[in-house]
Amino acid sequence: MRVYLPATLPMLRQLAEEKQLQPLGGTAFALTPALRESYASGDTEELEYAAMREAARASLRLIAGEEKPELRRVVISADVDEVTLRPDLDHAVVKVSGPVQWKQIAAVHVDAAEAEDAVRAAAEVIDAADLGDPDAEFALGDAEDHELAWYAPQEVPFLLELM
């Protein structure tokens, strides 16, 4: 199953160095039956994009929890065999059973530098947005308007070197 792992730049560095990454709490996002049912329409590609956007939002939560955050959302796409569906948490949430290995990585998605101000603002209000604050939701929308850039796994070391 293709899963989308929320991450941060330090987590991406760890993945590149150790060739594996244990997602926080094993949490990932995927096109699950519950996610498919929650949409009135949409093809597989559109629904996978929805799962990836959920992972990008979760990346904001990870950034918000860092002491000195690097202000770029990171989502790691990986193909994982063993996942547990968690519709009790959200439609797209799955749990992976162990560390994700480098060879399972399909792609990495990272914000461009232009997104940093919007990511900073969104990370500061992510909890308020979860509680329905309209101003916080607006800030989240500004960050989510920035598309994540796509990188092949072999490009990741070069990406990190340039940052």
Solvent accessible surface area in square Angstrom, and as a share of the most:
residue,aa,sasa,rsa
1,M,88,0.39
2,R,89,0.33
3,V,0,0.00
4,Y,13,0.05
5,L,1,0.00
6,P,11,0.07
7,A,0,0.00
8,T,2,0.01
9,L,5,0.03
10,P,57,0.36
11,M,33,0.15
12,L,0,0.00
13,R,72,0.26
14,Q,73,0.32
15,L,0,0.00
16,A,16,0.13
17,E,137,0.61
18,E,101,0.45
19,K,96,0.41
20,Q,67,0.30
21,L,4,0.02
22,Q,90,0.40
23,P,1,0.01
24,L,124,0.61
25,G,61,0.59
26,G,4,0.04
27,T,32,0.19
28,A,0,0.00
29,F,15,0.06
30,A,0,0.00
31,L,25,0.12
32,T,5,0.03
33,P,76,0.48
34,A,24,0.19
35,L,10,0.05
36,R,110,0.40
37,E,146,0.65
38,S,55,0.35
39,Y,101,0.38
40,A,118,0.91
41,S,91,0.59
42,G,35,0.33
43,D,85,0.44
44,T,68,0.40
45,E,138,0.62
46,E,100,0.45
47,L,4,0.02
48,E,51,0.23
49,Y,84,0.32
50,A,15,0.11
51,A,0,0.00
52,M,23,0.10
53,R,87,0.32
54,E,64,0.29
55,A,0,0.00
56,A,4,0.03
57,R,49,0.18
58,A,13,0.10
59,S,0,0.00
60,L,0,0.00
61,R,93,0.34
62,L,32,0.16
63,I,0,0.00
64,A,48,0.38
65,G,70,0.67
66,E,49,0.22
67,E,164,0.73
68,K,175,0.74
69,P,55,0.34
70,E,58,0.26
71,L,22,0.11
72,R,42,0.15
73,R,5,0.02
74,V,0,0.00
75,V,0,0.00
76,I,0,0.00
77,S,1,0.01
78,A,0,0.00
79,D,64,0.33
80,V,11,0.07
81,D,135,0.70
82,E,120,0.54
83,V,38,0.22
84,T,82,0.48
85,L,78,0.39
86,R,69,0.25
87,P,82,0.52
88,D,102,0.53
89,L,94,0.47
90,D,62,0.32
91,H,92,0.41
92,A,0,0.00
93,V,10,0.06
94,V,0,0.00
95,K,48,0.20
96,V,9,0.05
97,S,91,0.59
98,G,21,0.20
99,P,62,0.39
100,V,2,0.01
101,Q,63,0.28
102,W,53,0.18
103,K,176,0.75
104,Q,47,0.21
105,I,13,0.06
106,A,30,0.23
107,A,5,0.04
108,V,0,0.00
109,H,17,0.08
110,V,1,0.01
111,D,2,0.01
112,A,41,0.32
113,A,54,0.42
114,E,135,0.61
115,A,1,0.01
116,E,58,0.26
117,D,105,0.54
118,A,16,0.13
119,V,0,0.00
120,R,108,0.39
121,A,44,0.34
122,A,0,0.00
123,A,11,0.08
124,E,129,0.58
125,V,46,0.26
126,I,4,0.02
127,D,102,0.53
128,A,37,0.29
129,A,4,0.03
130,D,70,0.37
131,L,159,0.79
132,G,53,0.51
133,D,56,0.29
134,P,105,0.66
135,D,116,0.60
136,A,4,0.03
137,E,67,0.30
138,F,148,0.62
139,A,18,0.14
140,L,0,0.00
141,G,27,0.26
142,D,61,0.31
143,A,0,0.00
144,E,23,0.10
145,D,113,0.59
146,H,63,0.28
147,E,115,0.52
148,L,25,0.12
149,A,36,0.28
150,W,155,0.54
151,Y,54,0.20
152,A,12,0.10
153,P,23,0.15
154,Q,128,0.57
155,E,71,0.32
156,V,0,0.00
157,P,60,0.38
158,F,136,0.57
159,L,19,0.09
160,L,24,0.12
161,E,141,0.63
162,L,153,0.76
163,M,76,0.34
